[in-house]
Amino acid sequence: MEKLQPLYDRVLIKRISMEEKTKGGIFLPDSAKENPLEGKVIAVGLGRVIQGKRIALDVKVGDKVLFAKYSETEVEIKGEKFLLLKEDDLLAIIK
């Protein structure tokens, strides 16, 4: 994969894929699935600049995060889909 360095307080995320079937064993068609709102951090920016000082991000590469619905920008790199979000659009780190 090409190296992509997000700028400022942006984060590159790989969406965690959703289960193909329900707990009851029913397979879900693509039209019935909602995109999951969690993913794995692939790359982070260097942080935002406030009053001349760079403020580092709270997330790091490898973190599993929960993000806000409709906040992402989808990017495709060599046929693989990723999401680019601002750190403010991240809701939580999943531990």
Biopython code that builds the backbone (N, CA, C, O; Angstrom):
import numpy as np
from Bio.PDB.StructureBuilder import StructureBuilder

atoms = [
    (1, "MET", "N", (0.838, -1.181, 0.000)),
    (1, "MET", "CA", (0.000, 0.000, 0.000)),
    (1, "MET", "C", (0.883, 1.244, 0.000)),
    (1, "MET", "O", (1.944, 1.268, 0.624)),
    (2, "GLU", "N", (0.434, 2.265, -0.701)),
    (2, "GLU", "CA", (1.130, 3.539, -0.678)),
    (2, "GLU", "C", (1.092, 4.102, 0.736)),
    (2, "GLU", "O", (0.172, 3.818, 1.503)),
    (3, "LYS", "N", (2.073, 4.879, 1.064)),
    (3, "LYS", "CA", (2.103, 5.513, 2.378)),
    (3, "LYS", "C", (1.290, 6.793, 2.287)),
    (3, "LYS", "O", (1.557, 7.634, 1.428)),
    (4, "LEU", "N", (0.313, 6.951, 3.150)),
    (4, "LEU", "CA", (-0.538, 8.133, 3.182)),
    (4, "LEU", "C", (-0.398, 8.763, 4.553)),
    (4, "LEU", "O", (-0.694, 8.125, 5.563)),
    (5, "GLN", "N", (0.049, 10.000, 4.599)),
    (5, "GLN", "CA", (0.233, 10.712, 5.861)),
    (5, "GLN", "C", (-0.884, 11.736, 6.005)),
    (5, "GLN", "O", (-0.889, 12.743, 5.297)),
    (6, "PRO", "N", (-1.835, 11.496, 6.916)),
    (6, "PRO", "CA", (-2.884, 12.491, 7.149)),
    (6, "PRO", "C", (-2.266, 13.799, 7.659)),
    (6, "PRO", "O", (-1.226, 13.796, 8.318)),
    (7, "LEU", "N", (-2.924, 14.903, 7.343)),
    (7, "LEU", "CA", (-2.446, 16.210, 7.786)),
    (7, "LEU", "C", (-3.121, 16.624, 9.086)),
    (7, "LEU", "O", (-4.260, 16.248, 9.364)),
    (8, "TYR", "N", (-2.394, 17.402, 9.870)),
    (8, "TYR", "CA", (-2.900, 18.022, 11.096)),
    (8, "TYR", "C", (-3.574, 17.015, 12.031)),
    (8, "TYR", "O", (-2.924, 16.082, 12.502)),
    (9, "ASP", "N", (-4.874, 17.197, 12.306)),
    (9, "ASP", "CA", (-5.566, 16.333, 13.269)),
    (9, "ASP", "C", (-6.447, 15.292, 12.573)),
    (9, "ASP", "O", (-7.478, 14.880, 13.104)),
    (10, "ARG", "N", (-6.031, 14.883, 11.397)),
    (10, "ARG", "CA", (-6.811, 13.877, 10.669)),
    (10, "ARG", "C", (-6.265, 12.481, 10.924)),
    (10, "ARG", "O", (-5.085, 12.298, 11.222)),
    (11, "VAL", "N", (-7.161, 11.495, 10.800)),
    (11, "VAL", "CA", (-6.839, 10.110, 11.103)),
    (11, "VAL", "C", (-7.320, 9.236, 9.948)),
    (11, "VAL", "O", (-8.443, 9.405, 9.473)),
    (12, "LEU", "N", (-6.480, 8.302, 9.492)),
    (12, "LEU", "CA", (-6.858, 7.343, 8.455)),
    (12, "LEU", "C", (-7.295, 6.060, 9.139)),
    (12, "LEU", "O", (-6.571, 5.514, 9.972)),
    (13, "ILE", "N", (-8.488, 5.576, 8.784)),
    (13, "ILE", "CA", (-9.084, 4.423, 9.459)),
    (13, "ILE", "C", (-9.493, 3.373, 8.442)),
    (13, "ILE", "O", (-9.976, 3.699, 7.358)),
    (14, "LYS", "N", (-9.297, 2.122, 8.798)),
    (14, "LYS", "CA", (-9.815, 0.985, 8.034)),
    (14, "LYS", "C", (-11.042, 0.499, 8.778)),
    (14, "LYS", "O", (-10.946, 0.050, 9.920)),
    (15, "ARG", "N", (-12.199, 0.588, 8.130)),
    (15, "ARG", "CA", (-13.460, 0.174, 8.770)),
    (15, "ARG", "C", (-13.403, -1.316, 9.099)),
    (15, "ARG", "O", (-12.939, -2.119, 8.290)),
    (16, "ILE", "N", (-13.875, -1.675, 10.281)),
    (16, "ILE", "CA", (-13.942, -3.077, 10.687)),
    (16, "ILE", "C", (-15.183, -3.665, 10.042)),
    (16, "ILE", "O", (-16.281, -3.124, 10.174)),
    (17, "SER", "N", (-15.001, -4.776, 9.344)),
    (17, "SER", "CA", (-16.119, -5.344, 8.588)),
    (17, "SER", "C", (-17.201, -5.897, 9.506)),
    (17, "SER", "O", (-16.946, -6.351, 10.622)),
    (18, "MET", "N", (-18.404, -5.837, 8.987)),
    (18, "MET", "CA", (-19.581, -6.246, 9.742)),
    (18, "MET", "C", (-19.827, -7.744, 9.580)),
    (18, "MET", "O", (-19.417, -8.351, 8.590)),
    (19, "GLU", "N", (-20.496, -8.323, 10.557)),
    (19, "GLU", "CA", (-20.859, -9.738, 10.488)),
    (19, "GLU", "C", (-21.776, -9.978, 9.284)),
    (19, "GLU", "O", (-22.628, -9.151, 8.960)),
    (20, "GLU", "N", (-21.585, -11.109, 8.640)),
    (20, "GLU", "CA", (-22.398, -11.464, 7.480)),
    (20, "GLU", "C", (-23.753, -12.043, 7.870)),
    (20, "GLU", "O", (-24.677, -12.069, 7.058)),
    (21, "LYS", "N", (-23.871, -12.509, 9.116)),
    (21, "LYS", "CA", (-25.147, -13.086, 9.539)),
    (21, "LYS", "C", (-25.471, -12.656, 10.969)),
    (21, "LYS", "O", (-24.595, -12.230, 11.721)),
    (22, "THR", "N", (-26.741, -12.777, 11.321)),
    (22, "THR", "CA", (-27.199, -12.407, 12.654)),
    (22, "THR", "C", (-26.830, -13.494, 13.654)),
    (22, "THR", "O", (-26.379, -14.572, 13.269)),
    (23, "LYS", "N", (-27.025, -13.207, 14.939)),
    (23, "LYS", "CA", (-26.756, -14.204, 15.974)),
    (23, "LYS", "C", (-27.655, -15.428, 15.803)),
    (23, "LYS", "O", (-27.287, -16.534, 16.197)),
    (24, "GLY", "N", (-28.838, -15.223, 15.212)),
    (24, "GLY", "CA", (-29.777, -16.321, 14.976)),
    (24, "GLY", "C", (-29.451, -17.143, 13.741)),
    (24, "GLY", "O", (-30.130, -18.130, 13.459)),
    (25, "GLY", "N", (-28.408, -16.747, 12.990)),
    (25, "GLY", "CA", (-27.976, -17.520, 11.834)),
    (25, "GLY", "C", (-28.543, -17.051, 10.504)),
    (25, "GLY", "O", (-28.356, -17.723, 9.490)),
    (26, "ILE", "N", (-29.229, -15.917, 10.482)),
    (26, "ILE", "CA", (-29.804, -15.405, 9.240)),
    (26, "ILE", "C", (-28.745, -14.573, 8.520)),
    (26, "ILE", "O", (-28.160, -13.662, 9.106)),
    (27, "PHE", "N", (-28.498, -14.894, 7.233)),
    (27, "PHE", "CA", (-27.533, -14.142, 6.438)),
    (27, "PHE", "C", (-28.152, -12.835, 5.976)),
    (27, "PHE", "O", (-29.297, -12.802, 5.524)),
    (28, "LEU", "N", (-27.384, -11.755, 6.093)),
    (28, "LEU", "CA", (-27.870, -10.426, 5.743)),
    (28, "LEU", "C", (-27.432, -10.048, 4.327)),
    (28, "LEU", "O", (-26.253, -10.172, 3.995)),
    (29, "PRO", "N", (-28.368, -9.587, 3.487)),
    (29, "PRO", "CA", (-27.964, -9.084, 2.171)),
    (29, "PRO", "C", (-27.293, -7.721, 2.336)),
    (29, "PRO", "O", (-27.505, -7.049, 3.345)),
    (30, "ASP", "N", (-26.489, -7.309, 1.362)),
    (30, "ASP", "CA", (-25.782, -6.031, 1.447)),
    (30, "ASP", "C", (-26.727, -4.855, 1.664)),
    (30, "ASP", "O", (-26.368, -3.890, 2.339)),
    (31, "SER", "N", (-27.925, -4.926, 1.104)),
    (31, "SER", "CA", (-28.881, -3.825, 1.235)),
    (31, "SER", "C", (-29.403, -3.671, 2.669)),
    (31, "SER", "O", (-29.905, -2.604, 3.024)),
    (32, "ALA", "N", (-29.296, -4.707, 3.490)),
    (32, "ALA", "CA", (-29.806, -4.661, 4.862)),
    (32, "ALA", "C", (-28.727, -4.294, 5.876)),
    (32, "ALA", "O", (-29.022, -4.070, 7.050)),
    (33, "LYS", "N", (-27.481, -4.233, 5.422)),
    (33, "LYS", "CA", (-26.377, -3.962, 6.346)),
    (33, "LYS", "C", (-26.155, -2.463, 6.486)),
    (33, "LYS", "O", (-26.244, -1.715, 5.513)),
    (34, "GLU", "N", (-25.867, -2.040, 7.701)),
    (34, "GLU", "CA", (-25.423, -0.672, 7.943)),
    (34, "GLU", "C", (-23.913, -0.715, 8.098)),
    (34, "GLU", "O", (-23.362, -1.675, 8.636)),
    (35, "ASN", "N", (-23.253, 0.322, 7.627)),
    (35, "ASN", "CA", (-21.811, 0.364, 7.790)),
    (35, "ASN", "C", (-21.476, 0.478, 9.275)),
    (35, "ASN", "O", (-22.047, 1.312, 9.978)),
    (36, "PRO", "N", (-20.555, -0.352, 9.751)),
    (36, "PRO", "CA", (-20.172, -0.251, 11.159)),
    (36, "PRO", "C", (-19.481, 1.078, 11.436)),
    (36, "PRO", "O", (-18.827, 1.639, 10.557)),
    (37, "LEU", "N", (-19.624, 1.570, 12.637)),
    (37, "LEU", "CA", (-19.045, 2.848, 13.024)),
    (37, "LEU", "C", (-17.786, 2.654, 13.857)),
    (37, "LEU", "O", (-17.465, 3.469, 14.723)),
    (38, "GLU", "N", (-17.084, 1.573, 13.585)),
    (38, "GLU", "CA", (-15.817, 1.350, 14.273)),
    (38, "GLU", "C", (-14.763, 0.917, 13.279)),
    (38, "GLU", "O", (-15.066, 0.329, 12.240)),
    (39, "GLY", "N", (-13.519, 1.217, 13.614)),
    (39, "GLY", "CA", (-12.435, 0.877, 12.712)),
    (39, "GLY", "C", (-11.102, 0.884, 13.432)),
    (39, "GLY", "O", (-11.007, 1.189, 14.621)),
    (40, "LYS", "N", (-10.074, 0.537, 12.669)),
    (40, "LYS", "CA", (-8.717, 0.480, 13.195)),
    (40, "LYS", "C", (-7.926, 1.649, 12.613)),
    (40, "LYS", "O", (-7.985, 1.913, 11.412)),
    (41, "VAL", "N", (-7.191, 2.343, 13.471)),
    (41, "VAL", "CA", (-6.384, 3.478, 13.031)),
    (41, "VAL", "C", (-5.174, 2.970, 12.256)),
    (41, "VAL", "O", (-4.390, 2.168, 12.763)),
    (42, "ILE", "N", (-5.031, 3.449, 11.014)),
    (42, "ILE", "CA", (-3.935, 3.036, 10.133)),
    (42, "ILE", "C", (-2.817, 4.074, 10.123)),
    (42, "ILE", "O", (-1.639, 3.720, 10.074)),
    (43, "ALA", "N", (-3.186, 5.366, 10.171)),
    (43, "ALA", "CA", (-2.197, 6.450, 10.177)),
    (43, "ALA", "C", (-2.811, 7.670, 10.857)),
    (43, "ALA", "O", (-4.028, 7.851, 10.842)),
    (44, "VAL", "N", (-1.965, 8.502, 11.451)),
    (44, "VAL", "CA", (-2.445, 9.727, 12.113)),
    (44, "VAL", "C", (-1.600, 10.913, 11.661)),
    (44, "VAL", "O", (-0.435, 10.767, 11.290)),
    (45, "GLY", "N", (-2.216, 12.088, 11.702)),
    (45, "GLY", "CA", (-1.492, 13.320, 11.408)),
    (45, "GLY", "C", (-0.605, 13.696, 12.587)),
    (45, "GLY", "O", (-0.616, 13.035, 13.625)),
    (46, "LEU", "N", (0.155, 14.758, 12.412)),
    (46, "LEU", "CA", (1.084, 15.187, 13.463)),
    (46, "LEU", "C", (0.394, 15.978, 14.570)),
    (46, "LEU", "O", (0.995, 16.233, 15.613)),
    (47, "GLY", "N", (-0.853, 16.367, 14.355)),
    (47, "GLY", "CA", (-1.597, 17.118, 15.363)),
    (47, "GLY", "C", (-1.932, 18.508, 14.868)),
    (47, "GLY", "O", (-1.337, 19.003, 13.910)),
    (48, "ARG", "N", (-2.893, 19.135, 15.531)),
    (48, "ARG", "CA", (-3.285, 20.495, 15.136)),
    (48, "ARG", "C", (-2.355, 21.504, 15.782)),
    (48, "ARG", "O", (-1.717, 21.227, 16.798)),
    (49, "VAL", "N", (-2.290, 22.684, 15.171)),
    (49, "VAL", "CA", (-1.449, 23.753, 15.691)),
    (49, "VAL", "C", (-2.366, 24.796, 16.318)),
    (49, "VAL", "O", (-3.261, 25.328, 15.661)),
    (50, "ILE", "N", (-2.129, 25.085, 17.614)),
    (50, "ILE", "CA", (-2.906, 26.075, 18.343)),
    (50, "ILE", "C", (-1.924, 27.053, 18.984)),
    (50, "ILE", "O", (-1.065, 26.653, 19.770)),
    (51, "GLN", "N", (-2.052, 28.318, 18.649)),
    (51, "GLN", "CA", (-1.171, 29.378, 19.149)),
    (51, "GLN", "C", (0.299, 29.031, 18.967)),
    (51, "GLN", "O", (1.119, 29.252, 19.858)),
    (52, "GLY", "N", (0.615, 28.488, 17.808)),
    (52, "GLY", "CA", (2.001, 28.173, 17.467)),
    (52, "GLY", "C", (2.545, 26.887, 18.055)),
    (52, "GLY", "O", (3.699, 26.540, 17.808)),
    (53, "LYS", "N", (1.732, 26.166, 18.834)),
    (53, "LYS", "CA", (2.182, 24.900, 19.422)),
    (53, "LYS", "C", (1.413, 23.749, 18.801)),
    (53, "LYS", "O", (0.200, 23.831, 18.606)),
    (54, "ARG", "N", (2.130, 22.676, 18.491)),
    (54, "ARG", "CA", (1.492, 21.486, 17.931)),
    (54, "ARG", "C", (0.961, 20.625, 19.064)),
    (54, "ARG", "O", (1.695, 20.274, 19.987)),
    (55, "ILE", "N", (-0.334, 20.286, 18.987)),
    (55, "ILE", "CA", (-0.993, 19.453, 19.987)),
    (55, "ILE", "C", (-1.138, 18.046, 19.402)),
    (55, "ILE", "O", (-1.844, 17.857, 18.411)),
    (56, "ALA", "N", (-0.479, 17.070, 20.003)),
    (56, "ALA", "CA", (-0.504, 15.698, 19.505)),
    (56, "ALA", "C", (-1.899, 15.087, 19.645)),
    (56, "ALA", "O", (-2.682, 15.502, 20.499)),
    (57, "LEU", "N", (-2.203, 14.098, 18.799)),
    (57, "LEU", "CA", (-3.486, 13.415, 18.845)),
    (57, "LEU", "C", (-3.530, 12.435, 20.017)),
    (57, "LEU", "O", (-2.495, 11.966, 20.490)),
    (58, "ASP", "N", (-4.749, 12.134, 20.476)),
    (58, "ASP", "CA", (-4.936, 11.173, 21.563)),
    (58, "ASP", "C", (-4.932, 9.732, 21.075)),
    (58, "ASP", "O", (-4.774, 8.807, 21.872)),
    (59, "VAL", "N", (-5.105, 9.534, 19.769)),
    (59, "VAL", "CA", (-5.123, 8.171, 19.223)),
    (59, "VAL", "C", (-3.795, 7.887, 18.546)),
    (59, "VAL", "O", (-3.063, 8.799, 18.163)),
    (60, "LYS", "N", (-3.498, 6.585, 18.406)),
    (60, "LYS", "CA", (-2.261, 6.179, 17.745)),
    (60, "LYS", "C", (-2.562, 5.028, 16.784)),
    (60, "LYS", "O", (-3.626, 4.413, 16.848)),
    (61, "VAL", "N", (-1.631, 4.756, 15.915)),
    (61, "VAL", "CA", (-1.779, 3.671, 14.960)),
    (61, "VAL", "C", (-2.031, 2.371, 15.703)),
    (61, "VAL", "O", (-1.338, 2.050, 16.668)),
    (62, "GLY", "N", (-3.033, 1.624, 15.244)),
    (62, "GLY", "CA", (-3.377, 0.351, 15.867)),
    (62, "GLY", "C", (-4.570, 0.417, 16.800)),
    (62, "GLY", "O", (-5.151, -0.617, 17.129)),
    (63, "ASP", "N", (-4.951, 1.622, 17.237)),
    (63, "ASP", "CA", (-6.111, 1.769, 18.127)),
    (63, "ASP", "C", (-7.389, 1.388, 17.382)),
    (63, "ASP", "O", (-7.528, 1.639, 16.184)),
    (64, "LYS", "N", (-8.306, 0.784, 18.110)),
    (64, "LYS", "CA", (-9.645, 0.492, 17.592)),
    (64, "LYS", "C", (-10.536, 1.615, 18.108)),
    (64, "LYS", "O", (-10.577, 1.876, 19.311)),
    (65, "VAL", "N", (-11.258, 2.288, 17.189)),
    (65, "VAL", "CA", (-12.020, 3.476, 17.569)),
    (65, "VAL", "C", (-13.474, 3.396, 17.093)),
    (65, "VAL", "O", (-13.821, 2.658, 16.171)),
    (66, "LEU", "N", (-14.289, 4.181, 17.761)),
    (66, "LEU", "CA", (-15.690, 4.378, 17.405)),
    (66, "LEU", "C", (-15.792, 5.798, 16.876)),
    (66, "LEU", "O", (-15.278, 6.729, 17.496)),
    (67, "PHE", "N", (-16.464, 5.977, 15.715)),
    (67, "PHE", "CA", (-16.545, 7.310, 15.133)),
    (67, "PHE", "C", (-17.980, 7.693, 14.811)),
    (67, "PHE", "O", (-18.865, 6.841, 14.727)),
    (68, "ALA", "N", (-18.195, 9.001, 14.632)),
    (68, "ALA", "CA", (-19.525, 9.551, 14.389)),
    (68, "ALA", "C", (-20.026, 9.184, 12.989)),
    (68, "ALA", "O", (-19.251, 9.110, 12.035)),
    (69, "LYS", "N", (-21.319, 8.960, 12.891)),
    (69, "LYS", "CA", (-21.954, 8.630, 11.622)),
    (69, "LYS", "C", (-21.921, 9.844, 10.692)),
    (69, "LYS", "O", (-22.118, 10.976, 11.136)),
    (70, "TYR", "N", (-21.677, 9.610, 9.424)),
    (70, "TYR", "CA", (-21.650, 10.633, 8.364)),
    (70, "TYR", "C", (-20.499, 11.623, 8.486)),
    (70, "TYR", "O", (-20.524, 12.668, 7.836)),
    (71, "SER", "N", (-19.512, 11.330, 9.284)),
    (71, "SER", "CA", (-18.415, 12.274, 9.461)),
    (71, "SER", "C", (-17.211, 11.950, 8.582)),
    (71, "SER", "O", (-16.300, 12.767, 8.451)),
    (72, "GLU", "N", (-17.204, 10.781, 7.989)),
    (72, "GLU", "CA", (-16.015, 10.311, 7.298)),
    (72, "GLU", "C", (-15.963, 10.751, 5.832)),
    (72, "GLU", "O", (-16.985, 11.031, 5.205)),
    (73, "THR", "N", (-14.734, 10.801, 5.314)),
    (73, "THR", "CA", (-14.484, 10.964, 3.886)),
    (73, "THR", "C", (-13.863, 9.661, 3.427)),
    (73, "THR", "O", (-12.823, 9.251, 3.944)),
    (74, "GLU", "N", (-14.486, 9.006, 2.462)),
    (74, "GLU", "CA", (-13.977, 7.723, 2.002)),
    (74, "GLU", "C", (-12.911, 7.944, 0.933)),
    (74, "GLU", "O", (-13.104, 8.729, 0.005)),
    (75, "VAL", "N", (-11.783, 7.246, 1.071)),
    (75, "VAL", "CA", (-10.706, 7.297, 0.086)),
    (75, "VAL", "C", (-10.378, 5.873, -0.326)),
    (75, "VAL", "O", (-10.506, 4.941, 0.469)),
    (76, "GLU", "N", (-9.955, 5.709, -1.573)),
    (76, "GLU", "CA", (-9.603, 4.379, -2.066)),
    (76, "GLU", "C", (-8.137, 4.396, -2.483)),
    (76, "GLU", "O", (-7.702, 5.257, -3.247)),
    (77, "ILE", "N", (-7.392, 3.431, -1.968)),
    (77, "ILE", "CA", (-5.973, 3.305, -2.275)),
    (77, "ILE", "C", (-5.729, 1.899, -2.775)),
    (77, "ILE", "O", (-5.883, 0.922, -2.041)),
    (78, "LYS", "N", (-5.350, 1.814, -4.028)),
    (78, "LYS", "CA", (-5.083, 0.516, -4.675)),
    (78, "LYS", "C", (-6.236, -0.460, -4.468)),
    (78, "LYS", "O", (-6.020, -1.624, -4.129)),
    (79, "GLY", "N", (-7.457, 0.019, -4.673)),
    (79, "GLY", "CA", (-8.637, -0.831, -4.592)),
    (79, "GLY", "C", (-9.148, -1.097, -3.184)),
    (79, "GLY", "O", (-10.165, -1.772, -3.023)),
    (80, "GLU", "N", (-8.473, -0.588, -2.166)),
    (80, "GLU", "CA", (-8.901, -0.803, -0.788)),
    (80, "GLU", "C", (-9.500, 0.490, -0.239)),
    (80, "GLU", "O", (-8.946, 1.568, -0.454)),
    (81, "LYS", "N", (-10.632, 0.389, 0.471)),
    (81, "LYS", "CA", (-11.322, 1.577, 0.975)),
    (81, "LYS", "C", (-10.898, 1.893, 2.405)),
    (81, "LYS", "O", (-10.796, 1.013, 3.260)),
    (82, "PHE", "N", (-10.653, 3.193, 2.635)),
    (82, "PHE", "CA", (-10.281, 3.707, 3.944)),
    (82, "PHE", "C", (-11.144, 4.930, 4.234)),
    (82, "PHE", "O", (-11.797, 5.471, 3.342)),
    (83, "LEU", "N", (-11.138, 5.352, 5.483)),
    (83, "LEU", "CA", (-11.872, 6.543, 5.890)),
    (83, "LEU", "C", (-10.894, 7.566, 6.436)),
    (83, "LEU", "O", (-9.949, 7.222, 7.146)),
    (84, "LEU", "N", (-11.128, 8.825, 6.101)),
    (84, "LEU", "CA", (-10.318, 9.912, 6.613)),
    (84, "LEU", "C", (-11.226, 10.784, 7.470)),
    (84, "LEU", "O", (-12.225, 11.313, 6.981)),
    (85, "LEU", "N", (-10.881, 10.936, 8.746)),
    (85, "LEU", "CA", (-11.706, 11.701, 9.692)),
    (85, "LEU", "C", (-10.848, 12.676, 10.467)),
    (85, "LEU", "O", (-9.635, 12.499, 10.581)),
    (86, "LYS", "N", (-11.485, 13.707, 11.001)),
    (86, "LYS", "CA", (-10.811, 14.592, 11.946)),
    (86, "LYS", "C", (-10.879, 13.924, 13.322)),
    (86, "LYS", "O", (-11.807, 13.167, 13.606)),
    (87, "GLU", "N", (-9.908, 14.204, 14.154)),
    (87, "GLU", "CA", (-9.901, 13.596, 15.485)),
    (87, "GLU", "C", (-11.158, 13.950, 16.266)),
    (87, "GLU", "O", (-11.621, 13.146, 17.076)),
    (88, "ASP", "N", (-11.717, 15.123, 16.044)),
    (88, "ASP", "CA", (-12.951, 15.536, 16.734)),
    (88, "ASP", "C", (-14.140, 14.616, 16.420)),
    (88, "ASP", "O", (-15.094, 14.547, 17.195)),
    (89, "ASP", "N", (-14.081, 13.909, 15.275)),
    (89, "ASP", "CA", (-15.171, 13.009, 14.887)),
    (89, "ASP", "C", (-15.040, 11.623, 15.510)),
    (89, "ASP", "O", (-15.928, 10.784, 15.354)),
    (90, "LEU", "N", (-13.934, 11.379, 16.216)),
    (90, "LEU", "CA", (-13.781, 10.111, 16.920)),
    (90, "LEU", "C", (-14.489, 10.232, 18.263)),
    (90, "LEU", "O", (-14.342, 11.229, 18.969)),
    (91, "LEU", "N", (-15.253, 9.210, 18.603)),
    (91, "LEU", "CA", (-16.046, 9.245, 19.830)),
    (91, "LEU", "C", (-15.395, 8.518, 20.985)),
    (91, "LEU", "O", (-15.550, 8.917, 22.140)),
    (92, "ALA", "N", (-14.657, 7.439, 20.685)),
    (92, "ALA", "CA", (-14.057, 6.649, 21.764)),
    (92, "ALA", "C", (-12.973, 5.723, 21.213)),
    (92, "ALA", "O", (-12.973, 5.366, 20.035)),
    (93, "ILE", "N", (-12.058, 5.348, 22.091)),
    (93, "ILE", "CA", (-11.100, 4.284, 21.809)),
    (93, "ILE", "C", (-11.672, 3.028, 22.449)),
    (93, "ILE", "O", (-12.032, 3.035, 23.626)),
    (94, "ILE", "N", (-11.756, 1.950, 21.676)),
    (94, "ILE", "CA", (-12.308, 0.686, 22.176)),
    (94, "ILE", "C", (-11.148, -0.136, 22.717)),
    (94, "ILE", "O", (-10.192, -0.422, 21.996)),
    (95, "LYS", "N", (-11.234, -0.515, 23.982)),
    (95, "LYS", "CA", (-10.147, -1.291, 24.610)),
    (95, "LYS", "C", (-10.552, -2.732, 24.786)),
    (95, "LYS", "O", (-9.771, -3.535, 25.296)),
]
sb = StructureBuilder()
sb.init_structure("model")
sb.init_model(0)
sb.init_chain("A")
sb.init_seg("    ")
for serial, (resi, resn, name, xyz) in enumerate(atoms, 1):
    if name == "N":
        sb.init_residue(resn, " ", resi, " ")
    sb.init_atom(name, np.array(xyz, "f"), 0.0, 1.0, " ", f" {name:<3s}", serial, name[0])
structure = sb.get_structure()
